[in-house]
């Protein structure tokens, strides 16, 4: 490696923290309209420096510890979920892509194929690692952080969403099973409402905790990654234990 190449590499490394801060601001523009509508109802995003009654400068992404390991829910652009999964595997970066089976017709024949269950992949890494890969790895440039608008009483701000380990472990355990009792749900505010909490005590999903909710007139156990994804399970009541 020449001195020029070494200098350029060092320059890129020094730029990473700067790009992390810039990216936290840019991702707000990608998702702020959707999250703002959920938080503020009919208030519209103004062309001025205000968003409804909230100053725009209060809506910049709040930093997280970019050197700490988190589970990040990341949207994937252009239906590149499998390409992103393969590249993360090659880099030995822990990740989870929920998949399901679907029927597709090829050459006049019906085939059972694996497809992404969500337009999203979960990555267990530091923000620094993800941002660096997004910057310099074209295969991972399709990743987009998912943002959440939070009002803590002192003004609105956005945060890069992360998933607690406990929620992620339960979600992975449930969705890794190819089970006819499992159905993915469109995430709505209804799922954020508290339901009766239960724990599965028997069967393939033993140990999983969720909430009882009525889905299409059926009582189901719903397991959520809050604000991101949810699945419903039809489990006999004798295999459930109510918890406080």
Secondary structure by P-SEA (a helix, b strand, c coil): ccaaaaaaaaaaaaaaaaaaaaaaaaaaaacaaaaaaacccccccccccccccccccccccccccccccccccccccccaaaaaaaaaaaacccbbbbbbbbbbbcccbbbbbbbbcccbbbbcccaaaaaaaaacccccccbbbbbbbbbcccccccccccccaaaaaaaaaaaccccccbbbbccccccccccbbbbbcccccccbbbbbbbcccccccccccccccccccccccccccccc
